[in-house]
Amino acid sequence: MPLPSSPATEIRRAWAVTAALCGVLGCGDPPPQFDNGPATNSDELFSIDRLPRFDLTLDPDSWAALEAEPKAWVPGSFEYDGVVYDNVGIRLKGNHSFRPIDDKPAFKIKFNKYIPGGRFLQLEGLTLNNMVVDSSMLREWIGYRVFRAIGVPAPRVGYAQVWVNGELYGLYLDIEPYDDEFLERVYADPSGNLYESDKNADLDEPLDSWDQDEGEDLSRDDLLAFSQLALLDTNEVFYADAGGVDLPRFLAFMAGETILGHFDGHIGGHNFFVYHEPTLDQWSYQPWSLDQALVRKVTPFEHNGYLGYKCLRDSQCLVDYLQASQLALAQFQTVDIRAEVERAIALTDEAMHADPRRPYSAKSVESGRKRSLDFITARAAELAPQLDCLVDGKEPDRDGDGYGPCFQDCDEDDAAINPDAEELCDGIDNNCSGYADDVPACECPMVESEGRNFYLCYNSITWLAARDFCVAQGHVLARFDSATQMAKVADAAQSVHSSYWAFGLNDRDVEAEYRWLDGSAPTFTAWASGEPSHQLGWFDCIFINDGVWSERNCIEQAPFICSDE
C-alpha cells in the first residue's frame, strides 16, 4: 500500500506564497502552476513541473550492511505513486557530501542491480543527492541546466522528497545517472566506455586512477591511446581526425565550468567523466559534482585539468576556445535562467521548510538562493569583456615575446615579462601569475610575535599548495602557540590583504580532531560563530579572517601564513 502524502506536499499543492519568497519571486506575481499527477516518462520526472515522492524501504539486514559498508549495494524496495519496485539496489554515495544512513545520506538507486532489465520509467537508476554542501539547494540544478543549454552532454535534473522506512528524510536533488540509458539518449553510438575522474584521475595520471563506469571492454586500451595522444608535444589531440577529443563539445564544457565557477571540477583536475564514442572514435567530457559551483568567480583561463591547461597554451586551441566561449555565453543568454530558478524555488519551498534533516536554517537557504541567483545572472556581463581579446580572429603579440594578451602576457610592452619569465623578487609580476614575487625563492614579508617569526604570503593558492610552498621556503604552514601571538599576526595579515588566510590547523587525518602539521593539538581555539563546520562533515582546512577561524575546503585559494618551526 502507498504511504500517505506528506503535509508538506499537500501544502505545496495548495500553494501559499510565503514571506520568505517575496524577495525572490515577487509577492505580487500570480502563483505558479504545477502538475500534481505522476510522471509518465523520464522527461516529466526530471523537470520543475512536479515534485515526486520516493519511498525507500530497507530491512534490518540491509540497514546494518549500509552502516558497515555504506557504498556497497544492498537490496531494498522503491515506491512511487503506489507502485512498489522490489529488490532494487541501494547504496550511499558522496565524499565531502557523504552522510551515514541515520543522517541525511545521498543515495544511488539501481533498478537492474538484482533484476536483469529492471527499469523505472525506462531508467536504469537514479542518483539522489542530499544537497548538504549547498546552502542554496540550487547549485547543482542550475549547473546542469547551464551545461545542457550550451550543448554539453549533461544529466537531466529534478527534485524529489524522499522517505526511508516511512520516515521523511527531506528534499533531494534527483539526477539522471551517467549510465547505459544516458549514453543511449545522448550519443549516436552508446556502446563505448565511460570513465570517471573522482580523485584527480587525468590523462597524465596512471590509467588505474580512473573508475570505469560503463563499457564491456575492460582493457582500457582506448583510454591509453587517448592519453598517449594527449601527451604528445603537439595539438593533435584537439585536431586529429580520430582518437582525439570532440573539440566543440570539449570547448563548450570548458566554457560551462567557467560560467559556473566550477573550481572543484575539471578546472581543479577532478570530478568529471569522459566518454569514448567508438563509431566516431572521439572523446567527450561530462560535468559532475557541481555542489560547490556558483561561489568562486573564476576567469576563463584557470583550467588546470590536463586537456584544458594544454588547450590554453596552444595558440590555435586558445583562439577556438575564446570563440567557443563567446558562443556559449550567447546560448546561455537565450535561457531565462531567473524565471526557471524562481520556478524551482516555488516548487521546492514547502519541501525545503519541511525537511527535518537539512543542515541549514531556512533563513540560510533563502540567503543561499539569492546568492546563487545573483551569481548566475551576473556571469554573462562579467565574462564577456574577459573573452574580448582577439583582433581579426587572432591573438595579437605586440612585444613579440610569443605570448598574447588574452591571458598569458600581462605586459604587451615588455618582452621580458611573460609566463615563461623567471620571477626576480623585484616587486614585479615577471611571470604573469597575477602576483609579484610569488615563488619560494622570494621571502614573504615577516612579522615577529612572542619570539617566533611569521611570514605573510599574499599570493592566493590552495591550502595544500601553501603547505608545500612554506616547506620550500624552509618554514611550515603556520602554527600558533597562543591566542595573543595569533592576534598580532592576524592583524598584520589583514593589513596586507583583507581576506581569509590559510594556516596550519586541520582535521584531515581524523574528522573533528584538529592538529597542527607537526601532529600537536592547539592549546586554544578561536572559532567563528557556527564553526567548526565538521558538524556538517564538509571541509578539513582552517583559515583565519578578522582574528577568528573557519573550516573550509582544502582546495580553497587564499593568501597564507608560514612560520618558523
Rosetta blueprint (number, residue, H / E / L):
1 M L
2 P L
3 L L
4 P L
5 S L
6 S L
7 P H
8 A H
9 T H
10 E H
11 I H
12 R H
13 R H
14 A H
15 W L
16 A L
17 V L
18 T L
19 A H
20 A H
21 L H
22 C H
23 G H
24 V H
25 L H
26 G L
27 C L
28 G L
29 D L
30 P L
31 P L
32 P L
33 Q L
34 F L
35 D L
36 N L
37 G L
38 P L
39 A L
40 T L
41 N L
42 S H
43 D H
44 E H
45 L H
46 F L
47 S L
48 I L
49 D L
50 R L
51 L L
52 P L
53 R E
54 F E
55 D E
56 L E
57 T E
58 L L
59 D L
60 P H
61 D H
62 S H
63 W H
64 A H
65 A H
66 L H
67 E H
68 A H
69 E L
70 P L
71 K L
72 A L
73 W L
74 V E
75 P E
76 G E
77 S E
78 F E
79 E E
80 Y E
81 D L
82 G L
83 V E
84 V E
85 Y E
86 D E
87 N E
88 V E
89 G E
90 I E
91 R E
92 L E
93 K E
94 G L
95 N L
96 H L
97 S L
98 F L
99 R L
100 P L
101 I L
102 D L
103 D L
104 K L
105 P L
106 A E
107 F E
108 K E
109 I E
110 K E
111 F L
112 N L
113 K L
114 Y L
115 I L
116 P L
117 G L
118 G L
119 R L
120 F E
121 L L
122 Q L
123 L E
124 E L
125 G E
126 L E
127 T E
128 L E
129 N E
130 N L
131 M L
132 V L
133 V L
134 D L
135 S L
136 S L
137 M L
138 L L
139 R H
140 E H
141 W H
142 I H
143 G H
144 Y H
145 R H
146 V H
147 F H
148 R H
149 A H
150 I L
151 G L
152 V L
153 P L
154 A L
155 P L
156 R L
157 V E
158 G E
159 Y E
160 A E
161 Q E
162 V E
163 W E
164 V E
165 N L
166 G L
167 E E
168 L E
169 Y E
170 G E
171 L E
172 Y E
173 L E
174 D E
175 I E
176 E L
177 P L
178 Y L
179 D L
180 D H
181 E H
182 F H
183 L H
184 E H
185 R H
186 V H
187 Y L
188 A L
189 D L
190 P L
191 S L
192 G L
193 N L
194 L E
195 Y E
196 E E
197 S E
198 D L
199 K L
200 N L
201 A L
202 D L
203 L L
204 D L
205 E L
206 P L
207 L H
208 D H
209 S H
210 W L
211 D E
212 Q E
213 D E
214 E E
215 G L
216 E L
217 D L
218 L L
219 S L
220 R L
221 D H
222 D H
223 L H
224 L H
225 A H
226 F H
227 S H
228 Q H
229 L H
230 A H
231 L H
232 L L
233 D L
234 T L
235 N L
236 E H
237 V H
238 F H
239 Y H
240 A L
241 D L
242 A L
243 G L
244 G L
245 V E
246 D L
247 L H
248 P H
249 R H
250 F H
251 L H
252 A H
253 F H
254 M H
255 A H
256 G H
257 E H
258 T H
259 I H
260 L H
261 G L
262 H L
263 F L
264 D L
265 G L
266 H H
267 I H
268 G H
269 G L
270 H L
271 N L
272 F E
273 F E
274 V E
275 Y E
276 H E
277 E E
278 P L
279 T L
280 L L
281 D L
282 Q E
283 W E
284 S E
285 Y E
286 Q E
287 P E
288 W L
289 S L
290 L L
291 D L
292 Q L
293 A L
294 L L
295 V L
296 R L
297 K L
298 V L
299 T L
300 P L
301 F L
302 E L
303 H L
304 N L
305 G L
306 Y H
307 L H
308 G H
309 Y H
310 K H
311 C H
312 L H
313 R L
314 D L
315 S H
316 Q H
317 C H
318 L H
319 V H
320 D H
321 Y H
322 L H
323 Q H
324 A H
325 S H
326 Q H
327 L H
328 A H
329 L H
330 A H
331 Q H
332 F H
333 Q L
334 T L
335 V L
336 D L
337 I H
338 R H
339 A H
340 E H
341 V H
342 E H
343 R H
344 A H
345 I H
346 A H
347 L H
348 T H
349 D H
350 E H
351 A H
352 M H
353 H H
354 A H
355 D L
356 P L
357 R L
358 R L
359 P L
360 Y L
361 S L
362 A H
363 K H
364 S H
365 V H
366 E H
367 S H
368 G H
369 R H
370 K H
371 R H
372 S H
373 L H
374 D H
375 F H
376 I H
377 T H
378 A H
379 R H
380 A H
381 A H
382 E H
383 L H
384 A H
385 P H
386 Q H
387 L H
388 D L
389 C L
390 L L
391 V E
392 D L
393 G L
394 K E
395 E L
396 P L
397 D L
398 R L
399 D L
400 G L
401 D L
402 G L
403 Y L
404 G L
405 P L
406 C L
407 F L
408 Q L
409 D L
410 C L
411 D L
412 E L
413 D L
414 D L
415 A L
416 A L
417 I L
418 N L
419 P L
420 D L
421 A L
422 E L
423 E L
424 L L
425 C L
426 D L
427 G L
428 I L
429 D L
430 N L
431 N L
432 C L
433 S L
434 G L
435 Y L
436 A L
437 D L
438 D L
439 V L
440 P L
441 A L
442 C L
443 E L
444 C L
445 P L
446 M E
447 V E
448 E E
449 S E
450 E L
451 G L
452 R E
453 N E
454 F E
455 Y E
456 L E
457 C E
458 Y E
459 N E
460 S E
461 I E
462 T E
463 W H
464 L H
465 A H
466 A H
467 R H
468 D H
469 F H
470 C H
471 V H
472 A H
473 Q L
474 G L
475 H L
476 V E
477 L E
478 A L
479 R L
480 F L
481 D L
482 S L
483 A H
484 T H
485 Q H
486 M H
487 A H
488 K H
489 V H
490 A H
491 D H
492 A H
493 A H
494 Q H
495 S H
496 V H
497 H L
498 S L
499 S L
500 Y L
501 W E
502 A E
503 F E
504 G E
505 L E
506 N E
507 D L
508 R L
509 D L
510 V L
511 E L
512 A L
513 E L
514 Y L
515 R E
516 W L
517 L L
518 D L
519 G L
520 S L
521 A L
522 P L
523 T L
524 F L
525 T L
526 A L
527 W E
528 A L
529 S L
530 G L
531 E L
532 P L
533 S H
534 H H
535 Q H
536 L L
537 G L
538 W L
539 F L
540 D L
541 C E
542 I E
543 F E
544 I E
545 N E
546 D L
547 G L
548 V E
549 W E
550 S E
551 E E
552 R E
553 N L
554 C L
555 I L
556 E L
557 Q E
558 A E
559 P E
560 F E
561 I E
562 C E
563 S E
564 D L
565 E L
